[in-house]
Amino acid sequence: MNIFSSNVAYFLPGGNYPPVAICKNSFTIGIVWIIAIFDRFCYIWIMTEFTRTPFPYAGCKYNLLEELDKVIPAGDTLIDMFGGSGVVAVNMAYKFKKVIYNDIMEPLVFMHRNMVVDSLETILQNARDLSSKIPEKYAELRGIYNHQVEILKQMHHNEGWQEIGYRFFGLMLSCTNNLVRFNKKGGFNQTCGKRQLTDPKVIEITAWKQKLTDIPKETHTSIMFNNCSYEAYGNMDDGTVVYADPPYSNTEAGYNGGWSVEDDVKLARFIMDHMRYKWIVSSCAKDGNTTKLVEILRASGAFDERRIDYTYKASKKTKESKTEEILLVSK
Ligand SMILES: C[S@@+](CC[C@H](N)C(=O)[O-])C[C@H]1O[C@@H](n2cnc3c(N)ncnc32)[C@H](O)[C@@H]1O
């Protein structure tokens, strides 16, 4: 964890300070203290770093975490209503007693649950077995995945989803640009990216698993991974903090799961009907055009707005477009 890990014990609370005790002259003591302070600084810096999600996911907010950390207040409960990669729920957990990650997409939620319940060895073994550079193997996996998802959706019970969660992970690790894409029927249709589990990805998975293990121990926060549509959260306590990052109605349908302008309108109505929660809403302006969601919430006058400039490029083939991330924070 610490780049000077062998020194850490000396400078942590309860550690001892033998270097100082054995130094005879004040110059050496000075140097030792400078190293000590630098080491302590590095330790704090590393501990406060956000954890990168191992799930490459369109719309992942890893790069926005610093901004989000400023506007998400501490409280009892956080709902990450459109949780996706889980990077917000997991990294903001330190501020809450209870965190609810939610997403409508079953394979994604079961993949997250696998990370909680399975051992690191099992997770890595599945990632290794299921990710593949070979187009034929990838096509076979995608075919099985799409077929099983269709069947399980009709069965309305939880059996079989754990396996699907791992298949989804395998597809994510192997597909083009690691960017998931769906067709109109919800089938996974991204092409083979001729990639598989890499060493950096193993490091990310290991760090993610460690973070999930540490959260309940270090901050006593309970974190759960739910699979509902957002309307299920109409009866939470007043003051519940909600982060809402829905798919963007102004992005390509293959990446946004078919989220439409009508969906923006419905969500805006839900938000306005539940202003007893503290809302942090993410959306975007693409080449100057905002989503309907932003238009409605902005017009209500009930939100403060922050804009974060950055240029987004979905893949090597797509044109670069000027995108501004918009954060709306209820007053
Ligand atoms: C922009 S992504 C969220 C990205 C996430 N904040 C992150 O950092 O990875 C939007 C997510 O909303 C989910 N979603 C779409 N419709 C939903 C609904 N009605 N209720 C809950 N989640 C939904 C999608 O499956 C997708 O994962």
The ligand as an SDF file (V2000), in Angstrom:
LIG
                    3D

 27 29  0  0  0  0  0  0  0  0999 V2000
  -24.5940    6.4540  -17.1790 C   0  0  0  0  0  0  0  0  0  0  0  0
  -24.7470    4.8240  -16.5340 S   0  0  0  0  0  0  0  0  0  0  0  0
  -24.2520    5.0760  -14.8800 C   0  0  0  0  0  0  0  0  0  0  0  0
  -22.7570    5.1490  -14.7370 C   0  0  0  0  0  0  0  0  0  0  0  0
  -22.2830    5.1450  -13.2940 C   0  0  0  0  0  0  0  0  0  0  0  0
  -22.5780    6.3610  -12.6040 N   0  0  0  0  0  0  0  0  0  0  0  0
  -20.7860    4.8810  -13.2340 C   0  0  0  0  0  0  0  0  0  0  0  0
  -20.0250    5.7000  -12.7060 O   0  0  0  0  0  0  0  0  0  0  0  0
  -20.3720    3.8230  -13.7350 O   0  0  0  0  0  0  0  0  0  0  0  0
  -26.4690    4.6290  -16.3710 C   0  0  0  0  0  0  0  0  0  0  0  0
  -26.9390    3.3150  -15.7540 C   0  0  0  0  0  0  0  0  0  0  0  0
  -28.3570    3.3900  -15.5480 O   0  0  0  0  0  0  0  0  0  0  0  0
  -28.9000    2.0890  -15.6350 C   0  0  0  0  0  0  0  0  0  0  0  0
  -30.3700    2.2220  -15.8220 N   0  0  0  0  0  0  0  0  0  0  0  0
  -31.0600    2.4650  -16.9590 C   0  0  0  0  0  0  0  0  0  0  0  0
  -32.3770    2.5620  -16.7090 N   0  0  0  0  0  0  0  0  0  0  0  0
  -32.5360    2.4150  -15.3540 C   0  0  0  0  0  0  0  0  0  0  0  0
  -33.6560    2.4410  -14.4750 C   0  0  0  0  0  0  0  0  0  0  0  0
  -34.8880    2.6380  -14.9280 N   0  0  0  0  0  0  0  0  0  0  0  0
  -33.4520    2.2570  -13.1510 N   0  0  0  0  0  0  0  0  0  0  0  0
  -32.1780    2.0260  -12.6710 C   0  0  0  0  0  0  0  0  0  0  0  0
  -31.0760    1.9890  -13.4680 N   0  0  0  0  0  0  0  0  0  0  0  0
  -31.2470    2.1850  -14.7810 C   0  0  0  0  0  0  0  0  0  0  0  0
  -28.1520    1.4780  -16.8030 C   0  0  0  0  0  0  0  0  0  0  0  0
  -28.1720    0.0720  -16.7570 O   0  0  0  0  0  0  0  0  0  0  0  0
  -26.7420    2.0720  -16.6140 C   0  0  0  0  0  0  0  0  0  0  0  0
  -25.9170    1.1630  -15.9260 O   0  0  0  0  0  0  0  0  0  0  0  0
  1  2  1  0
  2  3  1  0
  2 10  1  0
  3  4  1  0
  4  5  1  0
  5  6  1  0
  5  7  1  0
  7  8  2  0
  7  9  1  0
 10 11  1  0
 11 12  1  0
 11 26  1  0
 12 13  1  0
 13 14  1  0
 13 24  1  0
 14 15  1  0
 14 23  1  0
 15 16  2  0
 16 17  1  0
 17 18  1  0
 17 23  2  0
 18 19  1  0
 18 20  2  0
 20 21  1  0
 21 22  2  0
 22 23  1  0
 24 25  1  0
 24 26  1  0
 26 27  1  0
M  CHG  2   2   1   9  -1
M  END
$$$$
